[in-house]
Amino acid sequence: MTKENKENEELRPSKMRGVAFPKAKYGVFVAIIIIVIVNAIYYKDVLVSLIK
């Protein structure tokens, strides 16, 4: 390997090199689920009044 390739591989800090990061699409799904759950809790009264 050339020196330039070796520098490109080690972009993460040393303590984070062993951490396995999930795929980005899973993060998007988790963020959407969290937003939906928080909004459902926040607007619980409005949702219940719509059902009745």
N, CA, C and O atoms as a GROMACS GRO file, in nm:
protein
  208
    1MET      N    1   0.083  -0.119   0.000
    1MET     CA    2   0.000   0.000   0.000
    1MET      C    3   0.088   0.125   0.000
    1MET      O    4   0.198   0.127   0.054
    2THR      N    5   0.035   0.224  -0.060
    2THR     CA    6   0.107   0.350  -0.056
    2THR      C    7   0.070   0.426   0.071
    2THR      O    8  -0.027   0.392   0.139
    3LYS      N    9   0.147   0.525   0.100
    3LYS     CA   10   0.123   0.603   0.221
    3LYS      C   11  -0.012   0.673   0.216
    3LYS      O   12  -0.080   0.687   0.318
    4GLU      N   13  -0.051   0.718   0.097
    4GLU     CA   14  -0.179   0.788   0.081
    4GLU      C   15  -0.297   0.695   0.109
    4GLU      O   16  -0.393   0.737   0.174
    5ASN      N   17  -0.292   0.572   0.062
    5ASN     CA   18  -0.400   0.475   0.088
    5ASN      C   19  -0.410   0.444   0.236
    5ASN      O   20  -0.520   0.430   0.290
    6LYS      N   21  -0.296   0.432   0.303
    6LYS     CA   22  -0.296   0.401   0.445
    6LYS      C   23  -0.358   0.515   0.526
    6LYS      O   24  -0.430   0.490   0.622
    7GLU      N   25  -0.333   0.638   0.487
    7GLU     CA   26  -0.392   0.753   0.556
    7GLU      C   27  -0.543   0.758   0.535
    7GLU      O   28  -0.616   0.798   0.626
    8ASN      N   29  -0.591   0.718   0.417
    8ASN     CA   30  -0.735   0.719   0.390
    8ASN      C   31  -0.808   0.614   0.473
    8ASN      O   32  -0.924   0.636   0.509
    9GLU      N   33  -0.745   0.504   0.503
    9GLU     CA   34  -0.809   0.398   0.580
    9GLU      C   35  -0.827   0.437   0.726
    9GLU      O   36  -0.923   0.392   0.790
   10GLU      N   37  -0.741   0.518   0.780
   10GLU     CA   38  -0.742   0.550   0.923
   10GLU      C   39  -0.803   0.687   0.949
   10GLU      O   40  -0.741   0.772   1.014
   11LEU      N   41  -0.923   0.708   0.900
   11LEU     CA   42  -0.988   0.838   0.919
   11LEU      C   43  -1.060   0.847   1.053
   11LEU      O   44  -1.076   0.956   1.108
   12ARG      N   45  -1.103   0.733   1.106
   12ARG     CA   46  -1.174   0.735   1.234
   12ARG      C   47  -1.074   0.743   1.349
   12ARG      O   48  -0.961   0.696   1.336
   13PRO      N   49  -1.116   0.802   1.461
   13PRO     CA   50  -1.028   0.805   1.579
   13PRO      C   51  -0.997   0.663   1.627
   13PRO      O   52  -1.073   0.570   1.601
   14SER      N   53  -0.887   0.648   1.696
   14SER     CA   54  -0.840   0.515   1.735
   14SER      C   55  -0.939   0.441   1.824
   14SER      O   56  -0.951   0.319   1.813
   15LYS      N   57  -1.011   0.511   1.911
   15LYS     CA   58  -1.106   0.444   1.999
   15LYS      C   59  -1.232   0.399   1.926
   15LYS      O   60  -1.305   0.314   1.976
   16MET      N   61  -1.257   0.456   1.808
   16MET     CA   62  -1.378   0.421   1.734
   16MET      C   63  -1.352   0.321   1.622
   16MET      O   64  -1.446   0.284   1.552
   17ARG      N   65  -1.230   0.276   1.604
   17ARG     CA   66  -1.199   0.185   1.494
   17ARG      C   67  -1.264   0.050   1.513
   17ARG      O   68  -1.296  -0.016   1.414
   18GLY      N   69  -1.284   0.005   1.636
   18GLY     CA   70  -1.344  -0.125   1.660
   18GLY      C   71  -1.495  -0.123   1.665
   18GLY      O   72  -1.557  -0.229   1.677
   19VAL      N   73  -1.557  -0.005   1.655
   19VAL     CA   74  -1.702   0.006   1.664
   19VAL      C   75  -1.762  -0.020   1.527
   19VAL      O   76  -1.723   0.040   1.428
   20ALA      N   77  -1.858  -0.111   1.523
   20ALA     CA   78  -1.927  -0.141   1.397
   20ALA      C   79  -2.048  -0.049   1.384
   20ALA      O   80  -2.139  -0.056   1.467
   21PHE      N   81  -2.049   0.035   1.283
   21PHE     CA   82  -2.159   0.127   1.262
   21PHE      C   83  -2.265   0.060   1.175
   21PHE      O   84  -2.231  -0.010   1.080
   22PRO      N   85  -2.394   0.081   1.206
   22PRO     CA   86  -2.500   0.022   1.123
   22PRO      C   87  -2.509   0.093   0.989
   22PRO      O   88  -2.457   0.204   0.972
   23LYS      N   89  -2.575   0.029   0.896
   23LYS     CA   90  -2.596   0.091   0.765
   23LYS      C   91  -2.680   0.217   0.780
   23LYS      O   92  -2.760   0.227   0.874
   24ALA      N   93  -2.664   0.311   0.690
   24ALA     CA   94  -2.734   0.439   0.701
   24ALA      C   95  -2.885   0.422   0.688
   24ALA      O   96  -2.961   0.496   0.751
   25LYS      N   97  -2.929   0.326   0.606
   25LYS     CA   98  -3.074   0.310   0.587
   25LYS      C   99  -3.142   0.267   0.717
   25LYS      O  100  -3.257   0.304   0.741
   26TYR      N  101  -3.072   0.190   0.801
   26TYR     CA  102  -3.131   0.150   0.928
   26TYR      C  103  -3.146   0.272   1.019
   26TYR      O  104  -3.243   0.281   1.094
   27GLY      N  105  -3.052   0.362   1.014
   27GLY     CA  106  -3.062   0.484   1.094
   27GLY      C  107  -3.180   0.570   1.052
   27GLY      O  108  -3.246   0.631   1.136
   28VAL      N  109  -3.207   0.574   0.923
   28VAL     CA  110  -3.322   0.650   0.873
   28VAL      C  111  -3.452   0.587   0.924
   28VAL      O  112  -3.542   0.658   0.968
   29PHE      N  113  -3.461   0.453   0.917
   29PHE     CA  114  -3.581   0.384   0.965
   29PHE      C  115  -3.601   0.406   1.114
   29PHE      O  116  -3.713   0.431   1.159
   30VAL      N  117  -3.494   0.398   1.191
   30VAL     CA  118  -3.504   0.418   1.335
   30VAL      C  119  -3.546   0.562   1.366
   30VAL      O  120  -3.628   0.584   1.455
   31ALA      N  121  -3.491   0.658   1.294
   31ALA     CA  122  -3.528   0.798   1.317
   31ALA      C  123  -3.675   0.822   1.286
   31ALA      O  124  -3.743   0.893   1.361
   32ILE      N  125  -3.726   0.764   1.178
   32ILE     CA  126  -3.867   0.780   1.142
   32ILE      C  127  -3.956   0.717   1.249
   32ILE      O  128  -4.056   0.776   1.288
   33ILE      N  129  -3.919   0.598   1.296
   33ILE     CA  130  -3.998   0.531   1.399
   33ILE      C  131  -4.001   0.613   1.528
   33ILE      O  132  -4.105   0.626   1.591
   34ILE      N  133  -3.886   0.667   1.566
   34ILE     CA  134  -3.879   0.748   1.688
   34ILE      C  135  -3.966   0.873   1.674
   34ILE      O  136  -4.036   0.910   1.768
   35ILE      N  137  -3.961   0.938   1.559
   35ILE     CA  138  -4.042   1.058   1.536
   35ILE      C  139  -4.190   1.026   1.545
   35ILE      O  140  -4.267   1.100   1.606
   36VAL      N  141  -4.231   0.914   1.485
   36VAL     CA  142  -4.373   0.875   1.488
   36VAL      C  143  -4.416   0.845   1.631
   36VAL      O  144  -4.524   0.887   1.672
   37ILE      N  145  -4.334   0.773   1.706
   37ILE     CA  146  -4.371   0.738   1.844
   37ILE      C  147  -4.381   0.862   1.932
   37ILE      O  148  -4.475   0.876   2.009
   38VAL      N  149  -4.284   0.952   1.919
   38VAL     CA  150  -4.285   1.074   2.001
   38VAL      C  151  -4.406   1.160   1.966
   38VAL      O  152  -4.471   1.215   2.055
   39ASN      N  153  -4.437   1.172   1.837
   39ASN     CA  154  -4.555   1.251   1.799
   39ASN      C  155  -4.684   1.185   1.845
   39ASN      O  156  -4.778   1.254   1.883
   40ALA      N  157  -4.690   1.053   1.843
   40ALA     CA  158  -4.809   0.983   1.891
   40ALA      C  159  -4.828   1.007   2.041
   40ALA      O  160  -4.941   1.025   2.086
   41ILE      N  161  -4.721   1.007   2.116
   41ILE     CA  162  -4.731   1.034   2.260
   41ILE      C  163  -4.769   1.180   2.284
   41ILE      O  164  -4.852   1.210   2.370
   42TYR      N  165  -4.708   1.269   2.209
   42TYR     CA  166  -4.733   1.412   2.229
   42TYR      C  167  -4.876   1.451   2.191
   42TYR      O  168  -4.940   1.529   2.261
   43TYR      N  169  -4.927   1.395   2.081
   43TYR     CA  170  -5.061   1.429   2.033
   43TYR      C  171  -5.163   1.319   2.065
   43TYR      O  172  -5.259   1.300   1.991
   44LYS      N  173  -5.142   1.248   2.176
   44LYS     CA  174  -5.229   1.138   2.215
   44LYS      C  175  -5.374   1.184   2.231
   44LYS      O  176  -5.466   1.116   2.186
   45ASP      N  177  -5.394   1.298   2.295
   45ASP     CA  178  -5.530   1.348   2.318
   45ASP      C  179  -5.600   1.379   2.186
   45ASP      O  180  -5.718   1.349   2.170
   46VAL      N  181  -5.530   1.438   2.092
   46VAL     CA  182  -5.589   1.470   1.962
   46VAL      C  183  -5.624   1.343   1.888
   46VAL      O  184  -5.731   1.336   1.827
   47LEU      N  185  -5.537   1.244   1.891
   47LEU     CA  186  -5.564   1.118   1.822
   47LEU      C  187  -5.684   1.045   1.882
   47LEU      O  188  -5.766   0.988   1.810
   48VAL      N  189  -5.693   1.047   2.014
   48VAL     CA  190  -5.806   0.981   2.080
   48VAL      C  191  -5.936   1.052   2.048
   48VAL      O  192  -6.038   0.986   2.029
   49SER      N  193  -5.936   1.184   2.041
   49SER     CA  194  -6.057   1.258   2.009
   49SER      C  195  -6.101   1.236   1.863
   49SER      O  196  -6.220   1.244   1.833
   50LEU      N  197  -6.006   1.208   1.774
   50LEU     CA  198  -6.041   1.179   1.634
   50LEU      C  199  -6.108   1.042   1.622
   50LEU      O  200  -6.195   1.023   1.537
   51ILE      N  201  -6.067   0.949   1.705
   51ILE     CA  202  -6.123   0.814   1.699
   51ILE      C  203  -6.267   0.812   1.750
   51ILE      O  204  -6.352   0.740   1.698
   52LYS      N  205  -6.296   0.893   1.853
   52LYS     CA  206  -6.431   0.895   1.912
   52LYS      C  207  -6.531   0.963   1.826
   52LYS      O  208  -6.649   0.972   1.862
   0.00000   0.00000   0.00000
